[in-house]
Amino acid sequence: MFEEEPQADGAAVVAAAGEALQALCQELNLDEGSAAEALDDFTAIRGNYSLEGEVMHWLACSLYVACRKSIIPTVGKGIMEGNCVSLTRILRSAKLSLIQFFSKMKKWMDMSNLPQEFRERIERLERNFEVSTVIFKKFEPIFLDIFQNPYEELPKLPRSRKQRRIPCSVKDLFNFCWTLFVYTKGNFRMIGDDLVNSYHLLLCCLDLIFANAIMCPNRRDLLNPSFKGLPSDFHTADFRASEEPLCIIAVLCELHDGLLVEAKGIKEHYFKPYISKLFDRKILKGECLLDLSSFTDNSKAVNKEYEEYVLTVGDFDERIFLGADAEEEIGTPRKFTGDTPLGKLTAQANVEYNLQQHFEKKRTFAPSTPLTGRRYLREKEAIITPVASATQSVSRLQSTVAGLKNAPSEQLINIFE
């Protein structure tokens, strides 16, 4: 919005920044205290450093820091950090992508000399963003393998309020599955920023949705008839779903680079108990999640709970991966369709390049192996994904410790005697 010019009068730039910040705070419905603190910090930093780029982007960084310092008293819960404004809303209003935010925020933290605790918060946030970006790229093809293609679905016809509910569409199912995944992931910190654990949690969510689609006789139209995990008698006229939910974790691990032991561990010890809690709290209802009478309520409840999580804890609303503007807001590579204009493809290629550059700088997903340890690596493949790379590392570790007891060996005991 504003470009930093060395020749510009300092007072005029600060005044323009104040007006821009005021407009931004009004759009976000922020308190005056946070706005004043953000402007003071911006003015102080600008007096000591040359800020390149748009002023609004630096204001967004300053405003985010001010918001995180805010403390709000709550009823029955003491105090709450932040002022109920998510990072996603700030960046959306400031027209700043997440990749740009992390780049500028690192410089802002250095210039502001922010405490180590805040720096670690940003590092966790960036790591979570990187993991979610990779997971979403895996989510789309796996979903298309199990269910119908949401991109080929006919648009819904408008209906009046008096008309009865209509079944959920494949697109609704796609959005619900991703929202349930990010909401569940956010409640387990040890899963949220770990690529392998997050990937296996995603497989658990897809497994749950598949089991419910099989269970509901009127929802089997959502399934991809060529999916390899379907029961052998699925296409027969007298097919009946078993009383026990059908599990496709093993099939998904085989088809999509998963580790069966890890995935089953996540499902039994984290996912299933957490889903049971959601049923106990009445967030999820019904014998079948996709049933006509319960899907809309389930979807609304999960979205509401996740929105509360983002405002109080999460910062980063991962549902923006589902939006049409995801490319601009976060840099998510989207699905290519045949009727995509050439200009759109060019812009998309630039986004993917920027995202790849961001990951290459971090190199958090690359396995670090010394040259002398090449014998421990699998043969080089033509295409290697971050998920496959990470799961290979875990698989090698599992094979190394396979058969060992959870106790010191006799030789080790003799050494310390």
N, C-alpha and C positions, 0 to 999 in steps of 0.2 A: 504494500500500500504506500509506504514511504521509503525512499532510498536514502541511505546515509551519505551526506555530501560534506567533505572536509571544509568547504568554504561556507556552508550554511551557518547562520547565526545560531549559537547554542540555545538561547532562550526560545527562539522560534521552533527549533526541533523538539525541545522538551514540551512546549505548549502543544504542538501537533501530536506528540506522543500521548500527552495527557488526554486530548480529545479522543484519540483512537482507543485508548484504554477505557475511557468512560463509556464509549459506545459498546466496546466488547463486554464490559461488566454489566451494562444494562441488558444486553442480549442474553447473558448467562444468569442474570438476576443475582449478582454478587453483592456482598456487603461493602460499605464504603471503606471499612478498615483494611480489607484485603487489597482493594484498589489503590488506596493511598500508600500502603507498604510496597506494593509492586512498583508504583511510579517512583518512590524514593530510591528503591534499589536500582531501578533502571537508570535514574539520573546520576547516582553515585558511580555506577559501573561505566556509564558513558563518559563521565568526567576523567576517567583514568585509562580507558581503552578505546580503540577504534572499532566500532561495531559494523561489520560488513553485512550487506544484505538488507532485507526489509525490516524496518523498525518493529512492525507488528509481530514478527516472529520472535524477536528478542523480548518483546513485551509478554508474549505467551509463556516464555520460559520464566520470566520474573513473576508472572501471575501464578503459575503452577507452584512455584516455591512458596509464595505467600499463602496460597490456599492450603498447602500441606502443613503450614505452621499454625493454621487456625484450629482452635479447640472449641467444640460446641457441647454444652451440657445436654444430657438426655434424661428422659424420664425412666428411672429405675435402673439405668445402666451406667451412671456416672458421667463420663465425658467421652466424646468421640472426636478422633482426629480428622481434620479436613472440614470443609464446609459444604458437603453434599454436591460438589461439582466435579464430575469425572474429567480425567485428562482427555478423553475422547471428545467431549463437548468443547473444551478449551481449544483443542487443535482444529476441530471442525469450524468453529467460529473464526479462528485466526487464519484459516486456510493453510495450515501447516501439516505436512505428512509426518507420520511417526518416524520414518527414517531421518528426515530433516530435523525433527525434534531431538532425537538422540544425539545427533552430531552437534547441534547448537547447545544442547543441555550440558554436554561434557565441557565445552568451552565456558559456559556460564558458571558451572560449579567451580572451575579453576579460578575464574575472575572474581567470584564471590567468596571464595575460600569456604565453601559449605562443609559441614562436618562429615566425618566418615560414614556415619549412619545413613545420611541422606544419599551419599554416593552409592552405598550398597543397595539402597532401595531402587535407585535408577538402574543399577546393574541387574538386579532381579527382574525388573520390569522389562528391560531390553532382552534378557534371556528368555523370558516368557513370551515376548513378541516373536522372537526367532523360532522358538519351538512351535508356537501356534501357526506361524506361517507355513512351516514345513508340514505340520500335521494336516492343515487344511488342503494343501496340494495333494496329500495322500487320500483325504476324505472323499473328494469328488469321484475319482475313479473307482474306489471301493464301493461307494454308494451306488454308482451306476452298474456295478457288477451284480449287486444284490437286488436292487429295485429298478423300477422303470425310470426313464430319463426325464427329469423335471424340466429340461430345456425344450423338450418336444411336446409338452403338455399344452392342450388348448386352454385359452384364458377362461376364467369363470364368468358366467353371465351375471349381470346385476340382478339383485333380488330385493324384494321388499322385506321389511322387518317381520311381517306376519307370516312369511314363508318359513317352513320348517328348516331345520339345520341340514346342511349338505355334507357328505363325507369329506374328510380331509384330502387334499390333493397331494401329489407326489412332492410338489414344491413345499407345501406345508410340512410334510414329513421330513424333508431335507433340512428345513430350518429348525424344526423341533429337535431332531437328532443332534444337530450341532450345538444348539442352545443347552440341551441337557448335558452334553459332553463338557462344555466350557464351565457350566455351573458346578458340575461334579468335580472337575479338575481344580477349580478354584478353592475348593474346601479341603484339598490335600496338598500342602505346600511341597512335600517331597515328590509329588507327581507333577505339579504345575510347571516347573522349569527343567524337568528331565525328559529328554526326547523319547527314550525307549518306554518309560512308564506311561507317558502321555499317549503314545501310539497304542499301547496295549489297552489303555482305558478307552480309547476310541473304538477299538474292536469290541470291547464289552458293550458299549452303547449300541453299536450296530447289531450285535448279537441279541440284545434285549428287544430292539425295534423289530427285528426279523421274527423273533419268537412270537411277538404280539400280532404281527401281520399274518402268520400262519394260524394262530389261535382263532382269529376272527374270520368266520366264513365269508363275510361281505367285504373283507379288506385284502383278500389274496390277489386282487387285481393290481395292487401296488407292487407286487413282486416281479422280478425279471424271470420269465419262464425258462431261460437258458442258464440260470445260476446253478453252479455245480453242487451247492449245498442243499438243494431241495430234496425232500424225501423221494425215494424211487417210485412210489405210487402217487406222487403229487398230481400228476396229470390224468389220473383215472377218475371216473365219475363218482366212485364210492369212497374217495379219500376222506379220512377223518383224522384230525390232529390228535396227537397223544395227550394224555392228561399232564404229563411232565413237559415243561417248556423245552422246545428243541434247541440244542446248543450247536452253534456253528463256529465256535472259537477255533477248533482244530482246522476246519476248512479254510477259514480266513488266514490263519497263520501259514498254512501251506501255500495259499495263492498269493499272499501279499507280504512276504518277508517278516512274519511274526515269529516269536519264540513261544512255543506252546506252554512250557512250564511257567514262564513269566506272566503270560496272559491269564492263565488259569489262577495264578496266585493273586493277581490284581482283582480278578473277578470275585474270588471267594472271600478274600480278606478285606477288600475295600469297596468294590462296586456293589455287590449284593447287599451287604449290611447298610450301605448308605441309601440305596433305593428303598429298602425296608423302612428306614427312618422317614423318607419322603412320604411313603404311604401312611405311616403312623401320624405324621403331622398334617395329613389330608392335603398335601401339595399335589400328590398323584392319587388318582381315584379310579375305581372301576376294575373289573376283572380283566379287561383288555384296554390298554392305553389308547388304542386307535379306534375304539368303538365310537359309533356316531354320537352317543349320549355323553361321552367323557373326554374325547380328544380336545375339543375347544377349551374346556375348563382346565385340562392338564397343561395345555400349551400356554394359556394365560397365566396360570399359577407359576410355572417354571420361569417364564419371562419376568414376572413381577419379582420373584425371589432373586433372580440374577441381577435385575436392575438395582435392588437394594444392596446386593453384594458389591456391585461396581461402585456405588456411591460411598460405601463405608469402608471398603477394603481394597477392591480390585484395581481402581484407576482406569485400566484399559478394557474397554467394552469390546470383547472379541466377536460380537455379533456383526461388527462392521465388515467382516469377511463376506457376509451374506448380501451386503448392499450393492446396488448398481454402481456406486461411486467408490468401491473398495480400492480400485487402482489409484485414484487420486489421494485417498485418505491414508492409505497404508502401504501401497505398492504390492498388493496381492495379485499374482498372475491369475488371470481368469480363463475360463474355458473358451477356446476358439470355436466360432461357429461359421458356417459356410457363407452367411450373408453379412459378415463383419466387414465394414468399409476398410479400405486400404489405410486411410489415415488413422483409424482406430488400431489397426494392427501395428503400425509404426509406433504409436504412443505406447501400446502394450509391450512391444519389444524393448522400448526404453525403460519402462518400469521394471521388467524382468532383469535387465542389465544392471540397473541401480540396486535391485534387491540382491543380485548375485555378488556385486561388488561389496555390499554391506556384509554379507556372510563371509566373503573371503578375507575381509579385514579382521573379523572376529575369530574365524577358524575354530569355533567351539565344537564343531561336529566332526572334525577330521581326526582320525585315530593317530596318536603319536607313537610311532614304533621306531626304534633305532635300526640302523642299517643291518646290524648283526642279527636282528630278530625277524628277518624276512621270511624265515621258514615257518613262522607262526601265522602268516597271512594266507588268506585264500588266494587262488589264482585271480589275476586281474580280470575284471569283467568289463564289457563294453560300456555298460551304463551302471553307475553306482549312485544310489540316492543316500541322503543323510540318514534316513531310517534304516536302510539296509546296512550301511556302514556301522551305525551304532549297535544294531542287533547282532552283527557279526562279532563285534568286540565282546558283548555280553556272552554270546555263544562260546567263544574261545575261552572265556573265563570259566564258564560252566564245565566245559570239557576238561579243563585243567584240574578243577577241584572234584571232578566226578569220582565217586568211590571213596573219598576221604572221610574220615570220621570227624565229628564235631568235638574233638578232644586232642590233646597233644599225643604224638607218637611215642613209642618206647624209647627210640633213639633220642628224642628231644628231652624226655624225662631224665635219661641217663646223663645228658650233658649238664643239667642243672643240679644233679645230685652231688 
